[in-house]
Amino acid sequence: MLNIFKKKVTDATLVAPVTGNAVTLSEVPDKVFASGMMGKGLAFNFTGDTVYAPADGKITMMPTTKHAFGITTANGSEILVHIGIDTVNLKGSGFRALAKADDKVHAGDPIIQLDRAAIEKEGYNLITMLLVTNSADLDVTVNDVKEVKAGETAVVSTKKS
């Protein structure tokens, strides 16, 4: 099959994975995320119980702990959505995956549902990070937004260099 008519995708727009307030990564109470070591992006304080796909793409990572997931977009952006600080220690308790690795998803599709009350009762901070883990390979723009709506508010754009 010839791909000469296939449009090459160079840009991706990422939308908020949750509804709430956006904060800069430097405000995250974890030095790995706050330093930007994991990539450029934003963090979110939210009150809901569902985390949504921030972009069209393919789920490339869904750990058994379900505290995070990865998506790769058509332009090659590698996206990590990490729910909470140290929530990996819950070993999946309080999280339910609504999608799995290799699923094709669209921005706004529900990916993880959480039992907020149970997780918070254990003392975990549910600040959620949206990171472009291959930021060094792309032009990444983080939008200056405050209040965001899951699946709708554009928060980050990437462009293949």
Salt bridges, closest charged atoms under 4 A:
ASP56 OD1 - HIS106 ND1 3.55
ASP102 OD1 - LYS58 NZ 3.63
ASP103 OD1 - LYS100 NZ 2.99
GLU120 OE2 - ARG116 NH1 2.76
ASP144 OD1 - LYS146 NZ 3.50
GLU152 OE2 - LYS149 NZ 3.74
